[in-house]
Amino acid sequence: MPARVSESLVIRSFPLGEADLIVSYLTRDQGKLRGVAKRARRPKSSFGAGLERLSHVRMVYYQKENRELTTLDSCELIRSPFGLLSSYETGIALDYMAELTEELLPLGEPNEKHFRLLLSVLEYLHAAKGDAKAVWPSTLYFLLWSVRLAGFLPGLRGRPESMEVAKEIFERPVKELTARDWSRLTCSDLRHGLHRAVEDHIERRLQVAPMLEGL
């Protein structure tokens, strides 16, 4: 069984036994996968910090036919998210993006567009160097494009301000958004409606959304 190597973004991980982890990760070519990282919780693990949430890595894994879980062999860290964690607001935004990705994407279904979306938003936040003002445009940009790529989007008719924001987001990359006073108040109408629409399409409610709305 040959090993596969995929550029990946780690979404989240769950403890398994005393030393292992189950890791959910988004690959550029195979979509979202879950795999077992053996001995990943031990101090001298070869995975190091590569399995932290939203780490950009080159993942090496084995995948058997008719098995849902892959076996993670190693990962090469391309970019760590630790530089973004100095800002509490940015940390909450990262949690939200990871949770939304985990809930929206099915297993084993290639989705390079969502991969590129998440990667571009992370690059924007890195370029902002922890500036809290970058949280709202990047989060709203990610939310709008996520629900659009997933195939559903609530009606925006009768909401001229929301339509203006949505049109701008769909026509420009995140790094070229027009400067504005982004806050939870200026984004609230569209963002709250999108949160409800997302939660109507997944099995459980989003856990991080209330924290994001409370910022």
Secondary structure, 3 states (H helix, E strand, C coil): CCCEEEEEEEEEEEEECCCEEEEEEEECCCEEEEEEECCCCCCCCCCCCCCCCCCEEEEEEECCCCCCEEEEEEEEEEECCHHHCCCHHHHHHHHHHHHHHHHHCCECCCCHHHHHHHHHHHHHHHHHCCCHHHHHHHHHHHHHHHHHHCCCCCCCCCCHHHHHHHHHHHHCCHHHCCCCCCCCCCCHHHHHHHHHHHHHCCCCCCCCHHHHHCC
